[in-house]
Amino acid sequence: MDFSLSDDQRAIGEMANGLFRDNCSDEQMRAFDLASRPFMDDLWQTCIDTGLHALAIPERFDGSGLGMTELFCVLQAQGASLALVPVWEHQLTACALAEFAGDAQASLIARAARGEALLGLGLGTLNSSQGAELVVEPTEAGFSLSGQVGAVAYAAQAERLLVLAHSADGLQPVLVDPVAEGVRLVEGVANHGVALADVHCDNVSVTEANLLPVAATDWLEQRAIAAVASLQLGVSEEQIRRTAEYLQEREQFGRAIGTFQAVQMTMADCHIAAEALRSTLYQLLYRLDAGLPSPSEALATQYLSAEAAHLVGHKTQHVHGGIGVDLTYPIHRFLYWSRHLSMSLGSSSGSLERLGNWLANNDKLGWKYDLEENQITG
């Protein structure tokens, strides 16, 4: 297998890496912690100026029209720098509207591609044991939305939110105006520092143009898993890199602790977890960009992403010893990010259970079946 990126993809990743690192040094992150800002709005404006906010949005809506692999390059760099900007939420919302709403939301999508409107995405329902607490029902005038959805990132800052609601047909994405009549936000802050809010809806009027088909839910989930896993890979890689540097400098009993066998085995486990995530994520990205079905690949990636978040996050924190819990030392931020990402779309056990159910009901898995179904001959 050839996992190498193209020259253009590497260039996008290098540009994103330079941009995020220039704006997310340890000193800048400490300043952000003390500023009580909802997210890094100055950095987000820089993302808009460089076009990183619209890489995956189709060209016909003024976006760059690139794929999930190019978005991965940006998100991996974002994760390594812990940049608190809504890169994937904004773009996947716009892409879902472009895919399933088309001309009905053309103006909003184009404004999002130009950076004039921020779009938020709330998929927490996918991780809820209670199912959807938001319900959309038909009325004489259109549709009515009631209930709540918890912890939607950037909800108070976004112009529109795409959230999941229970309908007669299944789990359905609904576009919501956060300042519409009947909508109430209860604002808070995530453990890694970004602003979020619970969104409460009381008989909110919704038009048909703001309802996406049920099929959009699976489409969104698979791409959201790829996006979150891309962030997690960047976070884990930087955790490992920083920890390896620390282990070369920190001495105990007259030796660098990185020379101790137990520490070396711990770091080997971290490396294996990151590489396992990378291989499944690359396969998922390829299939999404190729237009191939990816339900099992997405669930496998979600499982390994959550596993890497826990294993790498806690093992790297552990080998730092006491300094790892010092909030003036930067390594704790990576653990906070890993915890947040691991819980955002579902736990490892939940993803593994869903994958097991899928495998129990599907006896065709692998590239050769894709070839047969698409009648490709070689």
PyMOL commands that set and color helices and strands:
alter all, ss='L'
color gray80, all
select helices_A, chain A and resi 7-23+26-35+41-50+52-54+59-61+68-81+87-100+102-113+124-127+208-210+215-249+257-259+261-290+295-319+321-325+331-344+348-361+367-373
alter helices_A, ss='H'
color red, helices_A
select strands_A, chain A and resi 119-122+134-138+143-153+160-167+170-176+183-189+195-206+251-252+255-256
alter strands_A, ss='S'
color yellow, strands_A
deselect
rebuild
show_as cartoon
